[in-house]
């Protein structure tokens, strides 16, 4: 029986492509470098900030990665939060599921996750939030999802993960947790949906 729903953030709870693109181009522009190409935009959408910074600055001798991280850590992500587009039926789904299931997040965001939840008044819905900062290893490593399972005392078959990327597919598979592919029919998943309310029609939610 299903007891736990775990959400990815970017591409699931929020369409964050615009915010991510603006943020990482802001870093590049600060150092006088050209904007990301399409492949780099796709990469930063799925990966944690450390890997993303390394990827988009990989061809440049200057600045050093340490210099980029110092600038990034001194900055403020809040100007980019308004560009996050929350899924229109997310709150309705959370309201319906919060009494019956444990709700948690496993994301490769870092320090921006909690401010994001607070900005959109979502933090009260989730009993556990794991980020690339709080997990031993970021996704696709299984650490964050395993810690969530342990926190709620759930077995993998009692949980379900909602993700949209190959990293989410690998993350769920590493823990043997069934995957709901959100707006991505190319993933290997147990279920495929286009919106949150569709999830309520899936077999695990009918038990």
Secondary structure, DSSP 8 states (H G I E B T S, - for coil): ---EEEE-TBTTTEE-HHHHHHHHHHHHHHTT-----HHHHHHHHHS-HHHHHHHHTTT-SSS-HHHHHHHHHHS-THHHHTT-EE-TTHHHHHHHHTTTSEEEEE-S--THHHHHHHHTT-GGG-SEEE-TTTSSS-TTSSHHHHHHHHHHT--GGGEEEEE-SHHHHHHHHHHT-EEEEES-TTS--SEEESSHHHHTTSGGGT-
